[in-house]
């Protein structure tokens, strides 16, 4: 599959490499230990593939792209769970594409002051 002609139309598609196998799909989430990706080459029905692409286009255009597609489009992505594969992060190399990583989200921190009283002697 030559992805270069699809990059403009489908910017959400990622390419990953597992050993010598290339995986084309949408990365659901990446953590320190694992990467989950929806493998589009496993979707053999044309109608189902078209529906998957429509759902991912909707996610890409309507979300801030930091929220995993399975959370943003929960009911729509349920039927595509069987095409999701999870790999260990150390074994999978991302070649191209967008990655969702929740640890990159900005965390709002509350600063707390502790006051300690000391007795004078």
Secondary structure, 3 states (H helix, E strand, C coil): CCCCCCCCCCCCCEEEEECCEEEEEEEEEECCCEEEEEEHHHCCCHHHHHHHHHHHHHHHHHCCCCCCHHHHCHHHHHHHHHHEEEEECCCEEEEECCCCCHHHCCCCCCCCCCCCCCCCC
